[in-house]
Amino acid sequence: MALDLPETDRPMRILRVAQKAYPDVSGGGAYHVHAMSRDQAAMGHDVTVLTVRRDPEAPHLEERDGYTVVRYEPTVSPLGNELSAGLARYLREEGRFDVVHAHSHLYFSTNLAALKRRLGETPLAITNHGLYSQTAPERLFEWYLRTLGRWTFNRADLAFCYTDTDRRRLREIGVRTPVEVVPNGVDTERFGPGGPESERVDAEGPTVLFVGRLVEGKRPGDALEAVERVRESRPDATLYVCGDGPLRNSLEERAGDGVSFLGHLPYEEMPRVYRSADVLVLPSRTEGVPRTVLEAMAAGVRVVCSDLEQLSGVVGDAGATVPVGDVAGFAAAIRDQLSRPARGDGGVVEPAADWRTTVEATTSALRSLRE
């Protein structure tokens, strides 16, 4: 006989709409989708991830880590942003879920989830993983934000942001939807400073690490040039580039001595890689609150990243921020961080940025939408 549980105790049926999901796609946002689904499933919720198929060999329907993955083929891909007719049909016909949770307004899948909310009754939440695109032309994206992007957010019942800065920016472009600030969390047990280092990284000399997709928005070329300048006074410094993307071939062609390309590594190996580094460099022109920064800090690694408003408070005295495009400034900041004493066990991430807190706060907010 089934128990008649109070509404707050009943497991939820959650549809997670995500154009990119780990392990089909690497990256912080894609892993966030996977880890949130895995941990909510472990809490007893029925979670389905609706996504676009990347690998032709990947099954349409898959049970994984306690949750269900449903993949549909892309139909067209304007500007690399896949639109799937199958995914649209699934959204149109679904009716068994308590709440829809879409990830990133940047993708057509989330636009379709907003249209579904406009025409239906299932409540919708959207997580803002970063307001601006790292691939689309900036002027085009400004137009998108104030038209379809704003419309998408305003169809939602709730928007999640990582910081108060991101919430303010949503208001500035005319988003009226209620906003819940839930910091992007990191598994502080896995990414602690204690533990083995990576055999892929020679940690004998000064070691600088870049982690991210090799796309224009991440500005990996600035990392290469900055470390070239660092090597003028620290010739034993090495840059390890961890990630893959369309710029890899051109970066390898221009890279000089002291640069090693590791490619895409399994997420499970990243704690070892971070512990092998002295400094993480991230010269992106736009970000949300990147998981790489939090993971590096948790592992005791100093951070030199772009002086983006939402990151300055996160980095604090664990590193330095530099204006976007200031290669000389990045080089000087890297040299400065390399000259500082080891941080020991100083890889401190505030409790609010612990991943368990992120999952609990997100789940509680989704439960409120259901009720």
Secondary structure, DSSP 4 states (H G I P E B T S, - for coil): ------GGGSPPEEEEE-SS-TTTS-SHHHHHHHHHHHHHHHTT-EEEEEEE--STTS-SEEEETTEEEEEE--SB-GGG--B-HHHHHHHHH----SEEEEE-TTSHHHHHHHHHHHHS-S-EEEE-S-SS-SSS-HHHHHHHIIIIIHHHHHHSSEEEESSHHHHHHHHHTT--S-EEE-PPPB-TTTT-S-SPPPTTS--SS-EEEEES--SGGG-HHHHHHHHHHHHHH-TT-EEEEE---TTHHHHHHH--TTEEEEE---GGGHHHHHHT-SEEEE--S--SS-HHHHHHHHTT-EEEEE--HHHHHHHGGGEEEE-TT-HHHHHHHHHHHHHSPP-TT-----GGGBHHHHHHHHHHHHHHHH-
